[in-house]
Amino acid sequence: LKPGHGKTHRAYLWSYCTGAFEPTKAVVFDFADSRAGRHAKAFLGAWRGTLVCDDYSGYKALFEQGVVEAGCLAHARRKFYELWANHQSQIAAEALELFGRLYKVEDEVRELDAAARQRIRQERSRPWSKALHTWLQAHRLKVPDGSAIAKAIDYSLNRWAALVRYIDDGRLPADNNWVENQIRPIALGRSNWLFAGSLRAGQRTAAIMSLVHSARINGHDPYAYLRDVLERLPTQPARRIGELLPHRWQPVQAAT
């Protein structure tokens, strides 16, 4: 809401997660008044690492400043799945078969350590990724510009280096489904919430949801977590405030 203006303003929740294979489990929601890339730039600040994301243009400035781009294989696959589901496209079905080969490897390496995951991907995923790339190039020459299948193929070809980056880094997931799973409760709930009272209220809500959802993915009961934290906050030394973060928190009973 925009108090005093008698109207509403569209705002957005940006979601940031630690990697799916990282030992630290955390999700942070950032409430912003637009989808402009400056919000991601401001949030990440001086951070330099590998960002797993889709092809949204708002991330592009980050890559120019040293952040490494890793593409989302699920987004590339989804382009073909929609064509197959809606139009029974046989070309799309062929693409889905090749994507499926890559995901079969991911099913098998999910519980392994990063070194083993990387080794198996290089042995088994790389040949399938080359086969997919060859298939994409060959079929792009056969389909008309501007067609739905051409757009699906172009999405993968234009981002190919980013899409296969995970093969050479066992720390990386093949897609950003992990963060999308954290967004799902927000997407389901917003039809009930409808509004935040103001931009500041939205920012406070995002902070609370960050704690609640981070508690959940760390296996805590969010209510028990928040109740304990609120009871301990008045006497918790500032230098030890990090102990109350969801991925570090221990209930008093367990700590004593």
C-alpha positions as CSV (number, residue, x, y, z in Angstrom):
1,L,0.0,0.0,0.0
2,K,1.0,3.6,-0.4
3,P,-0.3,5.4,2.7
4,G,-1.8,8.8,1.9
5,H,-1.9,8.2,-1.9
6,G,-5.1,6.1,-2.0
7,K,-3.6,3.5,-4.2
8,T,-1.3,0.5,-4.3
9,H,2.2,0.1,-5.6
10,R,3.6,-3.2,-7.0
11,A,6.6,-4.4,-5.1
12,Y,8.8,-7.6,-5.3
13,L,10.5,-10.1,-3.2
14,W,13.9,-11.1,-4.3
15,S,15.1,-14.5,-3.0
16,Y,18.7,-15.5,-2.2
17,C,19.8,-18.9,-1.0
18,T,22.9,-20.6,-0.1
19,G,23.7,-23.4,-2.6
20,A,21.8,-26.6,-2.6
21,F,24.9,-28.6,-1.6
22,E,26.2,-26.1,0.9
23,P,26.3,-27.1,4.6
24,T,24.8,-23.8,5.7
25,K,21.1,-23.7,4.9
26,A,19.7,-20.2,4.6
27,V,17.3,-18.2,2.5
28,V,17.0,-14.4,2.6
29,F,14.1,-12.4,1.1
30,D,14.7,-8.8,0.1
31,F,11.7,-6.6,-0.4
32,A,12.1,-4.0,-3.1
33,D,9.9,-1.6,-5.1
34,S,11.0,-2.9,-8.5
35,R,12.8,-5.7,-10.4
36,A,15.7,-3.4,-11.4
37,G,19.1,-5.0,-11.3
38,R,20.3,-2.4,-8.8
39,H,18.5,-4.2,-6.0
40,A,20.6,-7.4,-6.6
41,K,23.7,-5.3,-6.9
42,A,23.0,-3.5,-3.6
43,F,22.1,-6.7,-1.8
44,L,25.1,-8.7,-2.9
45,G,27.5,-5.8,-2.4
46,A,31.1,-6.9,-2.5
47,W,30.3,-10.6,-2.7
48,R,32.0,-12.4,-5.5
49,G,31.1,-16.0,-6.2
50,T,29.0,-18.1,-8.5
51,L,25.4,-17.1,-8.9
52,V,23.0,-19.8,-10.1
53,C,20.1,-18.0,-11.9
54,D,17.9,-17.8,-14.9
55,D,18.4,-15.4,-17.8
56,Y,16.8,-12.4,-16.2
57,S,18.5,-9.2,-17.4
58,G,18.7,-7.7,-13.8
59,Y,21.7,-10.0,-13.0
60,K,23.8,-9.0,-16.0
61,A,25.6,-6.1,-14.3
62,L,26.8,-8.5,-11.6
63,F,28.6,-10.6,-14.2
64,E,30.5,-7.6,-15.4
65,Q,31.8,-7.0,-11.9
66,G,33.3,-10.4,-11.3
67,V,30.3,-12.6,-10.2
68,V,30.4,-15.9,-12.1
69,E,27.2,-16.9,-13.9
70,A,25.9,-20.5,-13.7
71,G,22.8,-21.1,-15.7
72,C,19.7,-23.0,-14.6
73,L,19.3,-26.3,-16.5
74,A,15.6,-26.5,-15.4
75,H,14.7,-23.2,-17.1
76,A,16.3,-24.4,-20.4
77,R,14.5,-27.7,-20.1
78,R,11.2,-26.0,-19.3
79,K,11.1,-24.2,-22.6
80,F,10.9,-27.6,-24.4
81,Y,8.6,-29.2,-21.9
82,E,6.0,-26.5,-22.5
83,L,6.1,-27.1,-26.2
84,W,5.8,-30.9,-25.7
85,A,3.0,-30.5,-23.1
86,N,1.0,-28.0,-25.1
87,H,1.6,-29.0,-28.7
88,Q,3.1,-32.5,-28.5
89,S,6.2,-31.3,-30.3
90,Q,8.3,-34.2,-31.3
91,I,11.4,-32.0,-31.6
92,A,10.8,-30.9,-28.0
93,A,10.4,-34.6,-27.0
94,E,13.9,-35.3,-28.4
95,A,15.3,-32.4,-26.4
96,L,13.6,-33.6,-23.2
97,E,15.2,-37.0,-23.7
98,L,18.7,-35.5,-23.7
99,F,18.0,-33.3,-20.8
100,G,16.7,-36.3,-19.0
101,R,20.1,-38.0,-19.5
102,L,21.8,-35.1,-17.7
103,Y,19.2,-35.2,-14.8
104,K,19.6,-38.9,-14.4
105,V,23.3,-38.3,-13.5
106,E,22.2,-35.6,-11.1
107,D,19.9,-38.1,-9.4
108,E,22.8,-40.4,-8.8
109,V,25.4,-37.8,-7.5
110,R,23.1,-35.8,-5.3
111,E,24.3,-37.4,-2.0
112,L,28.0,-37.5,-3.0
113,D,30.7,-35.0,-1.9
114,A,31.7,-32.3,-4.3
115,A,34.9,-34.0,-5.6
116,A,33.0,-37.3,-6.5
117,R,30.1,-35.3,-7.9
118,Q,32.5,-33.4,-10.2
119,R,34.4,-36.5,-11.3
120,I,31.2,-38.4,-12.3
121,R,29.7,-35.4,-14.0
122,Q,32.9,-35.0,-16.1
123,E,32.8,-38.6,-17.0
124,R,29.1,-39.0,-17.7
125,S,27.4,-35.6,-18.0
126,R,30.0,-34.0,-20.3
127,P,29.4,-36.5,-23.2
128,W,25.6,-36.0,-22.9
129,S,26.0,-32.2,-22.8
130,K,28.0,-32.3,-26.0
131,A,25.3,-34.5,-27.6
132,L,22.7,-32.0,-26.5
133,H,24.7,-29.1,-27.8
134,T,25.2,-30.8,-31.2
135,W,21.5,-31.5,-31.3
136,L,20.6,-27.9,-30.6
137,Q,22.9,-26.6,-33.3
138,A,21.7,-29.0,-35.9
139,H,18.0,-28.4,-35.2
140,R,18.4,-24.6,-35.1
141,L,19.3,-24.7,-38.7
142,K,16.1,-26.5,-39.5
143,V,13.5,-24.4,-37.7
144,P,12.3,-20.9,-38.8
145,D,13.4,-17.8,-36.9
146,G,10.9,-16.5,-34.5
147,S,9.2,-19.9,-34.0
148,A,8.6,-21.2,-30.5
149,I,11.0,-24.1,-31.0
150,A,13.7,-21.6,-32.3
151,K,13.3,-19.5,-29.2
152,A,13.6,-22.6,-26.9
153,I,16.8,-23.6,-28.8
154,D,18.2,-20.1,-28.7
155,Y,17.7,-19.8,-25.0
156,S,20.0,-22.8,-24.4
157,L,22.6,-21.9,-27.1
158,N,22.9,-18.3,-26.0
159,R,23.6,-19.4,-22.4
160,W,25.5,-22.6,-23.1
161,A,28.7,-21.8,-21.2
162,A,26.7,-20.9,-18.1
163,L,24.4,-23.9,-18.4
164,V,27.2,-26.5,-18.4
165,R,29.4,-24.7,-15.8
166,Y,28.1,-27.0,-13.1
167,I,29.8,-30.0,-14.8
168,D,33.2,-28.7,-13.8
169,D,32.3,-27.6,-10.3
170,G,30.9,-30.2,-7.9
171,R,29.8,-27.5,-5.5
172,L,27.2,-26.2,-8.0
173,P,23.7,-27.6,-8.6
174,A,22.5,-28.1,-12.1
175,D,19.6,-25.7,-11.6
176,N,18.1,-23.2,-9.2
177,N,15.2,-25.3,-8.2
178,W,16.4,-25.1,-4.6
179,V,15.6,-21.4,-4.4
180,E,12.4,-21.8,-6.3
181,N,11.2,-24.3,-3.7
182,Q,11.8,-21.6,-1.1
183,I,9.7,-19.2,-3.0
184,R,6.7,-21.6,-3.3
185,P,5.2,-20.8,0.1
186,I,5.4,-17.1,-0.7
187,A,3.7,-17.6,-4.0
188,L,1.0,-19.7,-2.4
189,G,0.4,-17.2,0.4
190,R,0.4,-13.9,-1.4
191,S,-3.1,-14.4,-2.7
192,N,-4.2,-14.3,1.0
193,W,-1.8,-11.5,2.1
194,L,-2.5,-9.3,-0.8
195,F,-0.7,-6.2,0.6
196,A,2.1,-5.0,2.7
197,G,1.2,-1.8,4.6
198,S,4.1,0.2,3.2
199,L,7.6,-0.3,1.7
200,R,9.1,-0.3,5.2
201,A,6.5,-2.9,6.4
202,G,7.3,-5.0,3.4
203,Q,11.0,-4.9,4.3
204,R,10.2,-6.0,7.9
205,T,8.0,-8.8,6.6
206,A,10.8,-10.0,4.3
207,A,13.2,-10.1,7.3
208,I,10.7,-12.1,9.4
209,M,10.0,-14.5,6.5
210,S,13.8,-15.0,6.1
211,L,14.0,-16.2,9.7
212,V,10.9,-18.3,9.5
213,H,11.8,-20.1,6.2
214,S,15.5,-20.5,7.2
215,A,14.3,-22.1,10.5
216,R,12.1,-24.4,8.5
217,I,14.8,-25.6,6.1
218,N,17.1,-26.2,9.1
219,G,14.6,-28.6,10.5
220,H,13.3,-26.3,13.3
221,D,9.7,-25.6,14.3
222,P,9.4,-21.9,13.3
223,Y,7.2,-21.1,16.2
224,A,9.5,-22.6,18.7
225,Y,12.5,-20.9,17.1
226,L,10.9,-17.4,17.1
227,R,9.6,-17.8,20.6
228,D,13.0,-18.8,22.0
229,V,14.8,-16.1,20.1
230,L,12.4,-13.4,21.3
231,E,12.8,-14.5,24.9
232,R,16.6,-14.6,24.7
233,L,17.1,-11.4,22.8
234,P,16.9,-9.0,25.7
235,T,19.9,-10.7,27.5
236,Q,21.8,-12.0,24.5
237,P,25.2,-10.2,24.2
238,A,25.5,-8.3,20.9
239,R,28.8,-10.1,20.2
240,R,26.9,-13.4,20.3
241,I,23.9,-12.4,18.3
242,G,24.9,-14.7,15.5
243,E,24.2,-17.7,17.7
244,L,20.5,-17.0,17.2
245,L,20.6,-17.3,13.4
246,P,18.5,-20.3,12.3
247,H,21.5,-22.3,11.0
248,R,23.3,-21.9,14.3
249,W,20.4,-21.8,16.8
250,Q,20.1,-24.4,19.5
251,P,17.2,-24.5,21.9
252,V,18.1,-23.7,25.5
253,Q,17.4,-27.3,26.6
254,A,19.9,-28.7,24.1
255,A,22.5,-26.1,24.9
256,T,22.4,-26.8,28.7
